[in-house]
Amino acid sequence: MERAVYFAGLRKSLRPERVARVSQALRTGNETVLARESGSGLLGRFVSALLDGSTQGPAQESTVLAAAEQVRPSLERYLSFLSTAITAAPMLGILGTVTGIIKSFGLLGSAERVTDTAAMAVGISEALYTTAFGLVIALFVLFPYNHFRKSADRALGVLETVGAAAVEGSTRRAN
């Protein structure tokens, strides 16, 4: 839920008109717009990091990359957990499958003749339920994870565009 709220807010923060305004301000060196946009949301933090990094000289690609790396953790927060859940849930389901089958075979191996088929069904039921449960968890997490991953990549692409504007403006002003 936290990621859904975060990316919904991020979409508002990275509105195309705001990105265009910030990019233009970086190209022209408009300090007023840059001061107003610094500090608010992901774009503001990125611009602040860009400006802090470019105080030592004109903005370069390394400055843009360093600024992007400063904001990347907030974009990718909890995504590794979701990815792990997608991978681990089916494995845990398979583990339950194995234990259920072991129970069933244990029942078969301990008696000459199985008279209680319900006991046998319990092991098979455990095997099937745990597999299904693991797959359901993985599927419910997979779709939001892919959406969040795509949103994070899209946001980084927008920041790269803004960074390119900063490099362009810095190069123009240096010449």
FIKOLZA-1660 file (N, C-alpha, C; in steps of 0.1 Angstrom, whole numbers, plus 5000, padded with zeros to 4 digits):
% residues 175
   i   px   py   pz ch aa at
   1 5008 4988 5000  A  M  N
   1 5000 5000 5000  A  M CA
   1 5009 5013 5000  A  M  C
   2 5019 5012 5008  A  E  N
   2 5028 5024 5009  A  E CA
   2 5034 5027 4995  A  E  C
   3 5038 5018 4987  A  R  N
   3 5043 5020 4974  A  R CA
   3 5032 5026 4965  A  R  C
   4 5020 5021 4966  A  A  N
   4 5009 5026 4957  A  A CA
   4 5007 5041 4960  A  A  C
   5 5007 5045 4973  A  V  N
   5 5005 5059 4977  A  V CA
   5 5017 5067 4972  A  V  C
   6 5029 5062 4974  A  Y  N
   6 5041 5069 4970  A  Y CA
   6 5041 5071 4955  A  Y  C
   7 5038 5061 4947  A  F  N
   7 5039 5063 4932  A  F CA
   7 5027 5071 4927  A  F  C
   8 5016 5071 4934  A  A  N
   8 5005 5080 4930  A  A CA
   8 5009 5095 4932  A  A  C
   9 5016 5098 4943  A  G  N
   9 5021 5111 4946  A  G CA
   9 5032 5115 4937  A  G  C
  10 5040 5105 4933  A  L  N
  10 5052 5107 4924  A  L CA
  10 5047 5112 4910  A  L  C
  11 5036 5105 4906  A  R  N
  11 5030 5109 4893  A  R CA
  11 5026 5123 4893  A  R  C
  12 5021 5128 4904  A  K  N
  12 5017 5143 4905  A  K CA
  12 5029 5151 4905  A  K  C
  13 5040 5147 4912  A  S  N
  13 5052 5155 4913  A  S CA
  13 5059 5156 4900  A  S  C
  14 5058 5146 4891  A  L  N
  14 5065 5146 4879  A  L CA
  14 5056 5149 4867  A  L  C
  15 5047 5158 4869  A  R  N
  15 5038 5163 4859  A  R CA
  15 5046 5169 4847  A  R  C
  16 5043 5166 4835  A  P  N
  16 5051 5171 4824  A  P CA
  16 5053 5186 4824  A  P  C
  17 5043 5194 4828  A  E  N
  17 5045 5209 4828  A  E CA
  17 5056 5213 4838  A  E  C
  18 5056 5206 4850  A  R  N
  18 5066 5209 4860  A  R CA
  18 5080 5205 4855  A  R  C
  19 5081 5193 4850  A  V  N
  19 5093 5189 4844  A  V CA
  19 5099 5198 4834  A  V  C
  20 5090 5203 4825  A  A  N
  20 5094 5212 4814  A  A CA
  20 5099 5225 4820  A  A  C
  21 5092 5230 4830  A  R  N
  21 5095 5243 4837  A  R CA
  21 5109 5241 4844  A  R  C
  22 5111 5230 4850  A  V  N
  22 5124 5228 4857  A  V CA
  22 5135 5227 4847  A  V  C
  23 5133 5219 4836  A  S  N
  23 5143 5217 4826  A  S CA
  23 5147 5230 4820  A  S  C
  24 5137 5238 4816  A  Q  N
  24 5140 5251 4810  A  Q CA
  24 5148 5260 4820  A  Q  C
  25 5144 5260 4833  A  A  N
  25 5151 5268 4843  A  A CA
  25 5166 5263 4844  A  A  C
  26 5168 5250 4843  A  L  N
  26 5182 5245 4843  A  L CA
  26 5190 5249 4830  A  L  C
  27 5183 5249 4819  A  R  N
  27 5190 5253 4806  A  R CA
  27 5194 5268 4807  A  R  C
  28 5185 5276 4813  A  T  N
  28 5187 5291 4812  A  T CA
  28 5194 5296 4825  A  T  C
  29 5195 5287 4835  A  G  N
  29 5201 5292 4848  A  G CA
  29 5191 5300 4856  A  G  C
  30 5178 5299 4855  A  N  N
  30 5168 5307 4862  A  N CA
  30 5168 5303 4876  A  N  C
  31 5175 5310 4885  A  E  N
  31 5177 5307 4899  A  E CA
  31 5164 5308 4906  A  E  C
  32 5155 5317 4902  A  T  N
  32 5142 5319 4909  A  T CA
  32 5134 5306 4909  A  T  C
  33 5132 5301 4896  A  V  N
  33 5124 5288 4895  A  V CA
  33 5131 5277 4902  A  V  C
  34 5144 5276 4900  A  L  N
  34 5151 5265 4906  A  L CA
  34 5150 5265 4922  A  L  C
  35 5151 5277 4927  A  A  N
  35 5149 5278 4942  A  A CA
  35 5135 5274 4946  A  A  C
  36 5125 5278 4938  A  R  N
  36 5111 5274 4942  A  R CA
  36 5109 5259 4941  A  R  C
  37 5115 5253 4931  A  E  N
  37 5113 5239 4928  A  E CA
  37 5121 5229 4937  A  E  C
  38 5132 5234 4942  A  S  N
  38 5141 5226 4950  A  S CA
  38 5134 5222 4963  A  S  C
  39 5136 5210 4967  A  G  N
  39 5131 5205 4980  A  G CA
  39 5118 5199 4980  A  G  C
  40 5110 5201 4969  A  S  N
  40 5096 5195 4970  A  S CA
  40 5095 5182 4961  A  S  C
  41 5093 5171 4968  A  G  N
  41 5092 5159 4961  A  G CA
  41 5105 5153 4955  A  G  C
  42 5103 5143 4947  A  L  N
  42 5115 5136 4941  A  L CA
  42 5122 5146 4932  A  L  C
  43 5115 5153 4924  A  L  N
  43 5121 5162 4914  A  L CA
  43 5129 5173 4921  A  L  C
  44 5123 5178 4932  A  G  N
  44 5129 5189 4940  A  G CA
  44 5142 5184 4946  A  G  C
  45 5142 5172 4952  A  R  N
  45 5154 5166 4958  A  R CA
  45 5165 5164 4947  A  R  C
  46 5160 5159 4935  A  F  N
  46 5170 5157 4924  A  F CA
  46 5176 5170 4920  A  F  C
  47 5168 5180 4918  A  V  N
  47 5173 5193 4914  A  V CA
  47 5183 5199 4925  A  V  C
  48 5179 5197 4938  A  S  N
  48 5188 5202 4949  A  S CA
  48 5201 5194 4948  A  S  C
  49 5201 5181 4946  A  A  N
  49 5213 5173 4945  A  A CA
  49 5221 5177 4933  A  A  C
  50 5215 5181 4922  A  L  N
  50 5221 5185 4910  A  L CA
  50 5229 5198 4913  A  L  C
  51 5221 5208 4919  A  L  N
  51 5227 5221 4921  A  L CA
  51 5239 5220 4932  A  L  C
  52 5237 5211 4942  A  D  N
  52 5248 5210 4951  A  D CA
  52 5260 5204 4945  A  D  C
  53 5258 5194 4935  A  G  N
  53 5269 5188 4929  A  G CA
  53 5276 5197 4918  A  G  C
  54 5268 5206 4913  A  S  N
  54 5274 5215 4903  A  S CA
  54 5280 5228 4908  A  S  C
  55 5281 5229 4921  A  T  N
  55 5287 5241 4927  A  T CA
  55 5302 5240 4925  A  T  C
  56 5307 5228 4922  A  Q  N
  56 5322 5227 4920  A  Q CA
  56 5326 5229 4906  A  Q  C
  57 5316 5233 4898  A  G  N
  57 5319 5235 4883  A  G CA
  57 5307 5232 4875  A  G  C
  58 5308 5232 4862  A  P  N
  58 5296 5230 4854  A  P CA
  58 5291 5216 4856  A  P  C
  59 5277 5215 4854  A  A  N
  59 5271 5201 4856  A  A CA
  59 5276 5192 4845  A  A  C
  60 5280 5180 4849  A  Q  N
  60 5284 5170 4839  A  Q CA
  60 5276 5158 4841  A  Q  C
  61 5278 5148 4833  A  E  N
  61 5271 5136 4834  A  E CA
  61 5273 5129 4847  A  E  C
  62 5285 5130 4853  A  S  N
  62 5288 5124 4866  A  S CA
  62 5279 5131 4877  A  S  C
  63 5277 5144 4876  A  T  N
  63 5269 5151 4885  A  T CA
  63 5254 5146 4885  A  T  C
  64 5250 5144 4872  A  V  N
  64 5236 5139 4870  A  V CA
  64 5234 5125 4876  A  V  C
  65 5244 5116 4874  A  L  N
  65 5244 5103 4879  A  L CA
  65 5244 5103 4894  A  L  C
  66 5253 5111 4900  A  A  N
  66 5253 5112 4915  A  A CA
  66 5240 5117 4920  A  A  C
  67 5234 5126 4914  A  A  N
  67 5221 5131 4919  A  A CA
  67 5210 5121 4918  A  A  C
  68 5210 5113 4907  A  A  N
  68 5201 5102 4905  A  A CA
  68 5203 5091 4916  A  A  C
  69 5215 5088 4919  A  E  N
  69 5218 5078 4929  A  E CA
  69 5213 5083 4943  A  E  C
  70 5213 5096 4945  A  Q  N
  70 5208 5101 4958  A  Q CA
  70 5193 5099 4960  A  Q  C
  71 5185 5099 4949  A  V  N
  71 5171 5098 4950  A  V CA
  71 5166 5084 4947  A  V  C
  72 5175 5075 4941  A  R  N
  72 5171 5062 4938  A  R CA
  72 5166 5053 4949  A  R  C
  73 5171 5054 4961  A  P  N
  73 5166 5046 4973  A  P CA
  73 5152 5049 4976  A  P  C
  74 5147 5061 4974  A  S  N
  74 5133 5063 4977  A  S CA
  74 5124 5057 4966  A  S  C
  75 5129 5056 4954  A  L  N
  75 5121 5050 4943  A  L CA
  75 5120 5035 4945  A  L  C
  76 5131 5029 4949  A  E  N
  76 5132 5014 4950  A  E CA
  76 5129 5009 4964  A  E  C
  77 5125 5017 4973  A  R  N
  77 5122 5012 4986  A  R CA
  77 5111 5001 4986  A  R  C
  78 5114 4990 4993  A  Y  N
  78 5106 4978 4994  A  Y CA
  78 5105 4970 4981  A  Y  C
  79 5110 4974 4970  A  L  N
  79 5109 4966 4958  A  L CA
  79 5117 4953 4959  A  L  C
  80 5128 4953 4966  A  S  N
  80 5135 4940 4968  A  S CA
  80 5127 4931 4976  A  S  C
  81 5120 4936 4986  A  F  N
  81 5111 4927 4994  A  F CA
  81 5100 4921 4986  A  F  C
  82 5094 4929 4977  A  L  N
  82 5083 4924 4969  A  L CA
  82 5089 4913 4959  A  L  C
  83 5101 4916 4954  A  S  N
  83 5107 4906 4944  A  S CA
  83 5110 4893 4952  A  S  C
  84 5115 4894 4964  A  T  N
  84 5118 4882 4972  A  T CA
  84 5105 4875 4975  A  T  C
  85 5094 4882 4978  A  A  N
  85 5081 4875 4981  A  A CA
  85 5077 4867 4968  A  A  C
  86 5078 4873 4957  A  I  N
  86 5074 4867 4944  A  I CA
  86 5082 4854 4942  A  I  C
  87 5095 4854 4946  A  T  N
  87 5103 4842 4944  A  T CA
  87 5101 4832 4955  A  T  C
  88 5100 4837 4967  A  A  N
  88 5099 4827 4979  A  A CA
  88 5085 4821 4981  A  A  C
  89 5075 4828 4978  A  A  N
  89 5061 4822 4980  A  A CA
  89 5059 4809 4973  A  A  C
  90 5062 4807 4960  A  P  N
  90 5060 4794 4954  A  P CA
  90 5070 4784 4960  A  P  C
  91 5082 4788 4964  A  M  N
  91 5091 4778 4970  A  M CA
  91 5086 4773 4983  A  M  C
  92 5080 4782 4991  A  L  N
  92 5074 4778 5003  A  L CA
  92 5062 4769 5001  A  L  C
  93 5054 4772 4990  A  G  N
  93 5043 4763 4986  A  G CA
  93 5048 4749 4982  A  G  C
  94 5059 4749 4975  A  I  N
  94 5065 4736 4971  A  I CA
  94 5070 4728 4984  A  I  C
  95 5076 4735 4993  A  L  N
  95 5080 4729 5006  A  L CA
  95 5068 4723 5013  A  L  C
  96 5057 4730 5013  A  G  N
  96 5044 4724 5019  A  G CA
  96 5040 4712 5011  A  G  C
  97 5041 4712 4998  A  T  N
  97 5038 4701 4989  A  T CA
  97 5046 4689 4993  A  T  C
  98 5059 4691 4995  A  V  N
  98 5068 4680 4998  A  V CA
  98 5064 4674 5012  A  V  C
  99 5062 4683 5022  A  T  N
  99 5058 4678 5035  A  T CA
  99 5045 4670 5035  A  T  C
 100 5035 4675 5027  A  G  N
 100 5022 4668 5026  A  G CA
 100 5024 4655 5020  A  G  C
 101 5032 4654 5009  A  I  N
 101 5034 4641 5003  A  I CA
 101 5042 4631 5012  A  I  C
 102 5051 4637 5019  A  I  N
 102 5059 4629 5029  A  I CA
 102 5049 4623 5039  A  I  C
 103 5040 4631 5044  A  K  N
 103 5029 4626 5054  A  K CA
 103 5021 4614 5047  A  K  C
 104 5017 4616 5035  A  S  N
 104 5009 4606 5028  A  S CA
 104 5017 4593 5026  A  S  C
 105 5030 4595 5022  A  F  N
 105 5038 4583 5020  A  F CA
 105 5042 4576 5033  A  F  C
 106 5043 4585 5044  A  G  N
 106 5046 4579 5057  A  G CA
 106 5034 4571 5062  A  G  C
 107 5022 4575 5059  A  L  N
 107 5010 4567 5062  A  L CA
 107 5010 4554 5054  A  L  C
 108 5013 4555 5042  A  L  N
 108 5014 4543 5033  A  L CA
 108 5024 4533 5038  A  L  C
 109 5036 4538 5042  A  G  N
 109 5047 4530 5046  A  G CA
 109 5045 4524 5060  A  G  C
 110 5037 4530 5069  A  S  N
 110 5036 4525 5082  A  S CA
 110 5026 4514 5084  A  S  C
 111 5017 4512 5075  A  A  N
 111 5007 4502 5076  A  A CA
 111 5007 4492 5065  A  A  C
 112 5003 4480 5067  A  E  N
 112 5002 4471 5056  A  E CA
 112 4991 4474 5047  A  E  C
 113 4981 4479 5052  A  R  N
 113 4969 4483 5044  A  R CA
 113 4963 4495 5050  A  R  C
 114 4961 4505 5041  A  V  N
 114 4955 4518 5045  A  V CA
 114 4940 4516 5046  A  V  C
 115 4935 4518 5058  A  T  N
 115 4921 4516 5060  A  T CA
 115 4914 4529 5061  A  T  C
 116 4921 4540 5065  A  D  N
 116 4915 4553 5067  A  D CA
 116 4920 4562 5055  A  D  C
 117 4912 4563 5045  A  T  N
 117 4915 4571 5033  A  T CA
 117 4915 4586 5037  A  T  C
 118 4908 4590 5047  A  A  N
 118 4907 4604 5051  A  A CA
 118 4921 4608 5056  A  A  C
 119 4928 4600 5063  A  A  N
 119 4942 4603 5067  A  A CA
 119 4951 4605 5056  A  A  C
 120 4949 4597 5045  A  M  N
 120 4957 4599 5033  A  M CA
 120 4954 4612 5026  A  M  C
 121 4941 4615 5026  A  A  N
 121 4936 4628 5020  A  A CA
 121 4942 4640 5027  A  A  C
 122 4944 4639 5040  A  V  N
 122 4949 4651 5047  A  V CA
 122 4963 4655 5041  A  V  C
 123 4972 4645 5039  A  G  N
 123 4985 4648 5034  A  G CA
 123 4984 4654 5020  A  G  C
 124 4976 4648 5012  A  I  N
 124 4974 4653 4998  A  I CA
 124 4968 4667 4998  A  I  C
 125 4958 4669 5006  A  S  N
 125 4952 4682 5008  A  S CA
 125 4962 4693 5012  A  S  C
 126 4971 4689 5022  A  E  N
 126 4981 4699 5026  A  E CA
 126 4990 4702 5014  A  E  C
 127 4994 4692 5006  A  A  N
 127 5003 4694 4995  A  A CA
 127 4996 4704 4985  A  A  C
 128 4984 4702 4982  A  L  N
 128 4977 4710 4972  A  L CA
 128 4974 4724 4977  A  L  C
 129 4970 4726 4990  A  Y  N
 129 4967 4739 4995  A  Y CA
 129 4980 4747 4996  A  Y  C
 130 4991 4742 5001  A  T  N
 130 5003 4750 5002  A  T CA
 130 5008 4755 4988  A  T  C
 131 5007 4746 4979  A  T  N
 131 5011 4750 4965  A  T CA
 131 5003 4761 4960  A  T  C
 132 4990 4760 4961  A  A  N
 132 4980 4770 4956  A  A CA
 132 4983 4783 4964  A  A  C
 133 4984 4782 4977  A  F  N
 133 4986 4794 4985  A  F CA
 133 4999 4802 4981  A  F  C
 134 5010 4794 4979  A  G  N
 134 5022 4801 4974  A  G CA
 134 5021 4807 4961  A  G  C
 135 5014 4801 4952  A  L  N
 135 5012 4807 4938  A  L CA
 135 5003 4819 4939  A  L  C
 136 4993 4819 4947  A  V  N
 136 4984 4830 4948  A  V CA
 136 4991 4842 4954  A  V  C
 137 4999 4840 4964  A  I  N
 137 5007 4851 4970  A  I CA
 137 5016 4857 4959  A  I  C
 138 5023 4848 4952  A  A  N
 138 5033 4853 4941  A  A CA
 138 5025 4861 4931  A  A  C
 139 5014 4856 4927  A  L  N
 139 5006 4863 4916  A  L CA
 139 5001 4877 4921  A  L  C
 140 4996 4877 4934  A  F  N
 140 4991 4890 4939  A  F CA
 140 5002 4900 4941  A  F  C
 141 5014 4896 4943  A  V  N
 141 5025 4905 4945  A  V CA
 141 5032 4909 4931  A  V  C
 142 5031 4900 4922  A  L  N
 142 5038 4902 4909  A  L CA
 142 5033 4914 4901  A  L  C
 143 5020 4915 4900  A  F  N
 143 5015 4926 4892  A  F CA
 143 5018 4940 4898  A  F  C
 144 5016 4942 4911  A  P  N
 144 5020 4955 4917  A  P CA
 144 5035 4957 4916  A  P  C
 145 5043 4947 4918  A  Y  N
 145 5057 4948 4917  A  Y CA
 145 5061 4953 4903  A  Y  C
 146 5056 4947 4893  A  N  N
 146 5059 4951 4879  A  N CA
 146 5055 4965 4876  A  N  C
 147 5044 4969 4881  A  H  N
 147 5039 4983 4880  A  H CA
 147 5048 4993 4887  A  H  C
 148 5052 4990 4899  A  F  N
 148 5061 4998 4907  A  F CA
 148 5075 4999 4900  A  F  C
 149 5080 4988 4896  A  R  N
 149 5093 4987 4889  A  R CA
 149 5093 4996 4877  A  R  C
 150 5082 4995 4869  A  K  N
 150 5080 5003 4857  A  K CA
 150 5079 5018 4860  A  K  C
 151 5072 5021 4871  A  S  N
 151 5071 5035 4875  A  S CA
 151 5084 5041 4880  A  S  C
 152 5092 5033 4887  A  A  N
 152 5105 5037 4891  A  A CA
 152 5114 5040 4879  A  A  C
 153 5114 5031 4870  A  D  N
 153 5122 5033 4858  A  D CA
 153 5118 5045 4850  A  D  C
 154 5105 5047 4849  A  R  N
 154 5100 5059 4842  A  R CA
 154 5104 5072 4849  A  R  C
 155 5104 5072 4862  A  A  N
 155 5108 5084 4870  A  A CA
 155 5123 5086 4868  A  A  C
 156 5131 5076 4868  A  L  N
 156 5145 5078 4865  A  L CA
 156 5148 5083 4851  A  L  C
 157 5140 5079 4842  A  G  N
 157 5141 5084 4828  A  G CA
 157 5138 5099 4828  A  G  C
 158 5127 5103 4835  A  V  N
 158 5124 5117 4836  A  V CA
 158 5135 5125 4842  A  V  C
 159 5141 5119 4853  A  L  N
 159 5152 5126 4859  A  L CA
 159 5165 5127 4850  A  L  C
 160 5167 5117 4842  A  E  N
 160 5178 5118 4832  A  E CA
 160 5175 5129 4822  A  E  C
 161 5163 5131 4818  A  T  N
 161 5160 5142 4809  A  T CA
 161 5162 5155 4815  A  T  C
 162 5158 5157 4828  A  V  N
 162 5161 5169 4835  A  V CA
 162 5176 5171 4837  A  V  C
 163 5183 5160 4840  A  G  N
 163 5198 5161 4841  A  G CA
 163 5204 5165 4828  A  G  C
 164 5199 5160 4817  A  A  N
 164 5205 5164 4804  A  A CA
 164 5203 5179 4801  A  A  C
 165 5192 5184 4806  A  A  N
 165 5189 5198 4804  A  A CA
 165 5199 5206 4813  A  A  C
 166 5202 5201 4825  A  A  N
 166 5212 5208 4833  A  A CA
 166 5226 5208 4827  A  A  C
 167 5230 5197 4821  A  V  N
 167 5243 5196 4814  A  V CA
 167 5243 5205 4802  A  V  C
 168 5232 5205 4795  A  E  N
 168 5231 5214 4783  A  E CA
 168 5232 5229 4787  A  E  C
 169 5225 5233 4797  A  G  N
 169 5225 5247 4802  A  G CA
 169 5239 5250 4807  A  G  C
 170 5245 5241 4814  A  S  N
 170 5258 5244 4820  A  S CA
 170 5269 5245 4809  A  S  C
 171 5267 5237 4799  A  T  N
 171 5277 5238 4788  A  T CA
 171 5275 5251 4780  A  T  C
 172 5263 5255 4778  A  R  N
 172 5260 5268 4771  A  R CA
 172 5266 5280 4779  A  R  C
 173 5263 5280 4792  A  R  N
 173 5268 5291 4800  A  R CA
 173 5283 5291 4801  A  R  C
 174 5290 5279 4800  A  A  N
 174 5304 5279 4801  A  A CA
 174 5311 5284 4788  A  A  C
 175 5304 5283 4777  A  N  N
 175 5309 5287 4764  A  N CA
 175 5306 5301 4762  A  N  C
% end
